[in-house]
Amino acid sequence: MPGRELTPDELLTTTRTVRKRLDLDRPVPMELIRECLEIALQAPSGSNLQTWHWLVLTDPDQRAAIGELYRRAVENYLASAGAAGKLFADDPQRSKVQTRVGDSVAYLGDRMGQVPVLVIPCLTVDTLPEGNQAGLWGSLLPAVWSFMLAARARGLGTAWTTLHMQYEQEAQEILGLPANVRQAALIPTAFTIGTDFKPAPRQPLEDVLHLDRW
Ligand SMILES: Cc1cc2nc3c(=O)[nH]c(=O)nc-3n(C[C@H](O)[C@H](O)[C@H](O)COP(=O)(O)O)c2cc1C
């Protein structure tokens, strides 16, 4: 647990993407993961369909297999022009943060398979809609964020990751997923090393707020 109970605003503003401060050596009781998932299930879903499924990987071989896919995906990502560390190079302030993110992505890339618990939120859908998918993913992603917030409240750190989706089919086979089950993310979950996390610098609200029309 964090040193003291976080207020709702503290929880919402300090739930960071944790990579280097995931404790790879401390086991995570399954009961804690279940508590976080029970909370996640309280999230909204379109028509209350609750088409979500949650794969929780604790088996070392399964984690290693998914971790290896993730490592390969991170390698491709870091070599690409869109890698976090290469963005906003002409803005010294933003570039510093981006370089830090890039380093941290590389660190987790090498260790994903060693994180004690990997959570893969999924949803069932026969065919992905061609058009707007807001209703589809919007029926899962709030629950994933609830899981991450509940984890933080219990001293666990998480990171929203999606890079392994480059190898979605291979992951599908490792996990034994039926064809109508789609993955949304890969969330490494572990106790954090220390519990003090801070609000992050963000671009100003004024740049993105539109009143009444664009
Ligand atoms: C849709 C989405 C995909 C992401 N994919 C990855 C990923 O594959 N690997 C990773 O290390 N971080 C990933 N992130 C985390 C972002 O890099 C992170 O949220 C961002 O740098 C801001 O940091 P913060 O969450 O600590 O505020 C992803 C975040 C989102 C929302």
The ligand as an ORCA input file, in Angstrom:
! r2SCAN-3c Opt
* xyz 0 1
  C      -2.836      3.310    -25.977
  C      -1.512      3.349    -25.251
  C      -0.489      2.533    -25.668
  C       0.734      2.514    -24.997
  N       1.679      1.613    -25.366
  C       2.829      1.522    -24.660
  C       3.754      0.467    -24.936
  O       3.525     -0.396    -25.792
  N       4.892      0.426    -24.193
  C       5.161      1.321    -23.195
  O       6.217      1.198    -22.545
  N       4.287      2.324    -22.900
  C       3.124      2.421    -23.600
  N       2.195      3.382    -23.265
  C       2.456      4.294    -22.131
  C       2.775      5.712    -22.577
  O       4.081      5.773    -23.084
  C       2.604      6.655    -21.359
  O       1.261      6.674    -20.994
  C       3.055      8.072    -21.619
  O       4.429      8.116    -21.861
  C       2.721      9.015    -20.462
  O       3.317      8.564    -19.265
  P       2.440      8.392    -17.946
  O       1.372      7.367    -18.266
  O       3.372      7.937    -16.879
  O       1.833      9.713    -17.638
  C       0.958      3.394    -23.910
  C      -0.093      4.218    -23.485
  C      -1.310      4.186    -24.122
  C      -2.445      5.027    -23.605
*
